[in-house]
Amino acid sequence: MTVAAVVFAVAAASLGLGLGLKPTVLHARETADTPPARSAVSDPAETAKYTARFAPAISRPSAFPWHHAAKRRHHVAATVTPSPSATPSGATNPLGVANPSPSATSSGAASTGDGSSWPTSVPGWQLTYSTDFPGSSLPSGWDAYNGEPGGDPDGNWVPSNVTVSGGALNLMATPSAQGGVQFYGNPQTYGMYLVRMKGDDEPDLDINNLAILWPAQQGVWPPEVDFFQDLGGTRQSFSASLHVAPDGNFSCCVVASPTQNNNATAWHTYGVQWTPTSMTYTIDGRVWASVSRSSLSSPDQWPTIPMNLTLQSQNQASAQPGGTIDTMSVAWVAEYAMNG
C-alpha cells in the first residue's frame, strides 16, 4: 500500500480561548464504583492482529485495544520526523492549556494531579466531557481492563492495577501485569481529545504508555487512532499513528514525536483533533503534526464512526518490574465536539 503523505503544521494554528461558549458538559466530579471488568481479546497470530476481538463474556460497548509488538511494527512502518520548525519548545499555547512547570519524575509511588486544568472554551470546539479523577474510584462511564492481550505472553491487564488517588488516575504495573482503562460514556464521531499525563522512568523495562481512540461499536476494528505511544524505558520519544487500512496494518501515517528527546516522564498534555478532513496532533496546546484525509491512498478509509478514549500500559518485552510501579499517571482528560 502506498505510504500516506504526512503534512506537518506548526503552532500558528488559529486556536485560542475567548468565544465564551456555554455548552452542555459532562464533568465527572462524582465518583462511582468501577464497572465490572471485561475479558480481553484473543488473537493467536501476529498476522491476524485483532481478528478475534471479543471473548463471549464481553458485554461493554467495545473491546480492548491490543498493541502487542507495537515497537516492532513501528520499526517497519514508514516514519517521518517533523522538521525543527515543528518543535513545540518556545511556541505559543493556542489551546490555552494551563501548563505549570513540569514536575519531577515519578519514583514509583502513586502520583497526584499537577494543578493544571483543561480549556473550557476553544474556538471551533465545544466541551462535552471532562474529569480530574476525584475520589478513590473510577468516575462513571470508565472501565478497567481485565485479561491477557491476545497473543501477548508478556502482558496482562488486571483491574487492581488501576487506581484513583490524589486527584489522578494511576495505571500501575506489577510483575506480569499492567493496567488499562476505557471511557465509554461519551462516544463521538470527530472531536478533540486532551490527556494530561506522565509516565514513570523505567530504564530497564519496555512498558509503553498509549492514548488511543478506539471504535465504540463492539466487534468493529479498524479504525484506530493512536495519538500518543512511547516505548517505555526512559520515555524520551513518542509517536502517533493511524490504523485505517481494512486489515488495520501500519503502512499509514506513523509520525515520530516532534523532538527525539521529549521527556514524557514530566507532565504534558497530549491531544488530537479529529475532523472529517484531518487528524492534528498537539502537545501542551501546540500543534506538532497533522495528517490529511486527502493524503490517504486506497484502500485506506478515514475514521467516520463513533470512537471512545482508551488509556493503557502494556509490556513489550519479557523483563518484568520487581514490584509495583506507577507506569502512567493522568491528571485529567477533556473531550470536545466540533461546533456546527
N, C-alpha and C positions, 0 to 999 in steps of 0.2 A: 504494500500500500504506500502511496506517495506520502512522504513526510509533510505534515502541515507546516505552513509558514507561520512563524511566530512574530507578532508585531509588538514591539515594546513601546510603552508610554512612560513619560516622566511625570513628575509630580505637578505639572502645570494644569492638571485636570481642574475644571471649573466646579469644584465641590466646596462646600463650606456650610457653616451654620447660619441661621438667621431668618428662615422663612416663617418661623412661628407656627409650625404645623401643630395641630391638636388631634392626632389620630387616636383611634381606639387601640389600647396597648394591653397585651397580656404581660404582666410583670410578676414573676414568680417570687414574691417575697414571702408567700406562705410556704410551709413545708408539708410533706406528705410521706407516707410510708413508701418505700421502694416497691414498685410494681413487681409481680412475680417474674423471675428471670426466665429467659428463653433458652432453648437448646441451640447449639452452634450448628453451622452448616457442615456438610460432609462432602468432600471433593477429593477423590483419591489421586488424581493425576495432575502434574504441572501443566500439561497441555489442555486440560479440561477445567481450568480455573472457573469457579463459580457455577459449574454446571448443575450440581445438586445444591440448591440454595437453602433448602429448608428441611429440617427434620420434622416428623409428624407432630411433635409436641409444640411446635411454634404457633402461637396464636396472636402475637403482636403484629402491628402493621407491616413490618419489614424485617429482613434478616440482618445478620452481622456482616459488615464489610470484612473481607478476608484479604490479608496482604502478605501471605507467605511468599518469601523470595522477592519481596519488593526491591531489595537492594540489587539483586542480580538483574531484575527487569530494568531498573534504571540504568544499569551499566550498558545494556544492549540497546536501549531506546535512543532515539535521536535527541540530544540535549543541546541547548543553546544557552550561553552565558550572557546576560544583559551587558550592554556597554557601560562604561563607568558613569555615563550621564544618568543612568537609571538607578544608581546607588542612592539609597534614601538619606544618607548622612547629610545633615545640614539643610535638608529640603523643608519646605513648609508642610503644615499639617492640615490639608484641606478638609478632612472629615471632622476635625475638631476633637479628636480623641484625647482625653486627658491622659497624660503620659508622664508620671513622676519619674525621678531618677531611678534607673534600674536597680533592683535590689540585689543583694549578694546571692551567689549560687546556693541552691538548696543543699543541705547537708544530710539529707536522708529522712528527716522528720517531716511530718505533715506541715504544709505551708499555710499561710494566711493570705487573704486578699491584699492588694498593694495600695488601696486607697484611690485608685483611678475610677473613672466612670465612662459609660458609653455616651455617644452623642444622641441627643433626643430629637434634634431637628436637622435634617440634611436635605438640601435641595434635590428634588427628584426622587426622594425616598421617604417612606412613611414607617415609623417604628411600629412593629406588630408584636414583638415579644422581647423580654429581657429578664435576666436573673443574675443576682450576685451571690447565689448559693447561701442563703441564711440558714440558721438552724444546724441540725445534725443529720439530716437525711436528704435524699434527692428530692427536688421540687416535683410537683405534679407534672406528669407528661414525660418524665425521664425514666429510663430503664437501664439496668446494669446487665452486661453480657454474662453468660454462663456457658462454659463448654470449651472444647478444643477446636480451634480453627481447622477446617478440613485439610488433611494432608500436611499438617504442620506439627511435627513431633516435638519442637522446641517451645511451642506456645500453648497457653491455656488461659482462659478467662474465668475468673470466679467473682461473684458479686461482693465477697468480703474484701476484695482489693479495690473497691470503690468507696470512698469515704467523703463526708462533707463536714468541715470543721473550720472555725476561724474565718468564715466568710470566703471559703474556697472549696472547689471540687478537687479532690486528690485521687489520681489513679496510681495505685501502688503496684509494686512488683515484689513477689516473694519467690523463693526457689520453685521454679517450674510453673509459675502462674503470673498473669498480669491483669490489668483492669481496663474496661471499656464501657462506654455508655452511648445511648442514642436518645435524642429528644424527638419524640413522635407527636408532640402536642400542637404543632403549628406547621404542617406541610405546606410548601409553597411552590408554585411554578414561577421561576425567576425571583430574584431578591438579592439583598445584600446581607452578608453574614459576617459578624465580627467576633473574634475569640481572643480574650486577654489571657495569656498563658505563658508558662515557662517550663523547662524540663530540668531534671537533675543531671549533674555532671557525672557520667559513668564511664570513665576511660577504658575500662576492661570489659565492657558489655556492649551489645548491639541491640538494645531495646529501643525501638524507634517510637516516636510520637506522631500521630496523624490527626488532622482535622479534615473532615470529609462531608460532602453532600451525597446522600445515598437514596435511591428510589423509595418513595413512601409506600408504593404498592407491593404487597407481598408477591414474591416469585418473579419480580422484574429486575433484570440487570443485563447489560448496561442500560443507562449511562451511570457514570460515577465521576465526581469532581473532587480531586484531592488538592486542596488549596494550601495545605502545609503538610510536609513529610520530611522528617530528618532521619538520620541513620543511627541515632543513638550515640554512644560514646561521649565525646566532649561537646557534641551538638553545635558545631561551628559552621554548618551549612544546612540548607534545606532546599526543597524543590516543590513545584506544583505540577499537576498533570491532569489530563482528561482521558477517560475511557469512553470513547464514542463510536468505535467500530462495532459492528454487530457481534463479534466474538469477544469484545472488551479488551483487545490487545493494546499494547503500549506504544504503537507506532505513531501516535498523535500527541503532539503538544506537551512534551515534558520540558519544563522550564527550570533552569538552575536558579538558585537564590541570587539576589542582587549583589551580594558580596560573598566570597568564599570563606570569610571569617565571621559571619553573622553569629552572634552569641545568643543562642536560644536557651541558655541557662539563666538569662535575665528576662524580666518581664517584657513582652512585646504584645502588640495587638495585631493579629494576622486576620486578613479579611479577603473576601471575594465578592465581586459584583457581577451577578449573572443576569444577563438581559437576553432578549431574542436575537441579538446580533453580536454579542461579545462576552468574554469572560475576563474580568480585570482583577488582578491580584494586588493587594495592598499590605503594607506593614507600617504600623503606627500611623495610620491615616494617609499614607503616601503611596501612590501608585508605583509599582516596580516592574510590572509586565502585564501584557494582555494578549489574548488570542481572539482572532476574529472568526466569526462563523463563515464568512466568505473564503477563508483560507483553507477550510476543510476540503478534502477530496473524497469522492465516492469510494467506498460505501459508508464513510463516516456520517453520523447523524447527530445533529446538535441536540442537547438535552432540552426537552419540551414537556416534561412531566413533573408532577409534584415530587419534591425531594425533602429529606429530613437531614438535620445536622447530627453527625456522629463524631465522637472523640474517643481515641483508643491508643493504648500502648501495646506493642507486640514484639516478642523476642525474635530476632533474625539469625540467631546463632545458638550453639549448644551451651555456651557459658551461661551460668545462672548466678543471680545475686546470692550472697551468703546469708542474707537476712531480708528484712523488709526495707525497701527503699521507696521513695516518692518519685516516680518517673515523670509524672505530669501534674502540674498544679494550674487550676483555672480560676481566675478571679471573677470573671463574668462573661456572659455571652449576650449578644443582641442580634435580632433579626429584623429586617426591613422589607417591605414590599415596594414595588415600583409605583410611583404616583401615576394615576391615569390609566 
